[in-house]
Every structure is written in C-alpha cells, then in structure tokens.
Amino acid sequence: MIKGTKNISEEFIRQSLSYCLENGLYNGNGFCQVALNYQKVNQQANRSKINIAVASTNALNNSAEMSVQTSNIRTYENLIGSWNR
C-alpha cells in the first residue's frame, strides 16, 4: 500500500482514507485506487478552468455596426407546414 501511494499527495490520501472507512473498503488496492481517482478528478478540474480577462473596453468603437440578424417567420411556418402534410 505504501508503494501505491508514493506519488499521491497527502490531501488525496486523507480523502481516500475517509472514503474507505465510510464505505467499508478495507483493502490496500482499493485504498490506492480511490486516492488515484481523487487525484485524477482534481487534475481534470484544474485543467478545465479557463481564465479570461478583459483589460479594457476602450478598443470597442461605439459607432461599430452591431445588429441582430432576424429571420422571417414565414420560413418557419413553411417548414412546419411541410412536415404536417
């Protein structure tokens, strides 16, 4: 069990111990697998964080043309009508 936890931080070992005791998992291999899972989940959570910062909005031009494209309702009515035929 000591070899299995050699590269796992103490935080994940503590979490694994708590989980194993609460769930009646009393073997070393299970303990190591739970600790590795906690470590893996933590690494994935850290990777998925995206940090985006906007320094200022000065680059936006107030006179920039910004418009929302609208659709013609007849187009959708024709589509739905053709399905019901």
N, C-alpha and C positions, 0 to 999 in steps of 0.2 A: 504494500500500500504506500509506503514511503517513496518508493521509486516512481509510482504512478502519479504522485503529487509534486514531484520535484520541480516542475516548471509551471506550477499553478500558484497564483498569489494567495496570500492568507485570507483575503476577503472571500474568495470563491471557496476556499476550504471550509471556512466558517459557515457559509451559506449551505454548502453540501452537507456538513455535519448536522445542521438544524433540520434540513430536509429529510435526511436519512433517519434521524431519530423520530421525527414526527410521523414518518410513513413506514416505519418498521423495516427499513432496508439496512441489514446488519452485515453485509459483506464488503470487503475491500474494493473489489472490482466495481460494484455498484456505486460505492462512495466516489471512486475516481471518475466514473462516467458522469455522475451528477456534477462534480466540480468542473469537469471539462465542458459540460453543457452550459453551466453558468458563465464560464469564461468565453465560450463561443458566442452566446447571446449578447454578452456585454460588448464584444468586439464588433458584432454586426450592428448593434445600436450606435456605437461610436462612428462607424463608417457611414451610416445613413444620414448623419447630420450634415446639412448644407448651410454654410454661413454666408449670407448675402448681406452686404452693407451698401447703402446708398449714401455717398458722401454729401451730395447736394443735388438740388433740382434746378440749379442755375442753367444747366445745359438744355432744359426744355424751353422751347420757344412758345410763348403764349399765342402767337399767331399761327402756329403749326396747324395744318389741316387735320382735324380729327373728327371723323364721322362714323356713325354706326351704320353698317350696311343692313338694309331691311329687305325682307322677302315679300313677294306678292302672295297674298292669302289664296288667290285663285290657283296657284301652282299646287298647293297642298290639297285644296278641295278636289282638283282634278285627279291627283294621285289616289286619294282616299275613295273617290267615286269609281275609279277604275278597279279597285280591289273588290268593291261591293257588287260588281256586275256579274 
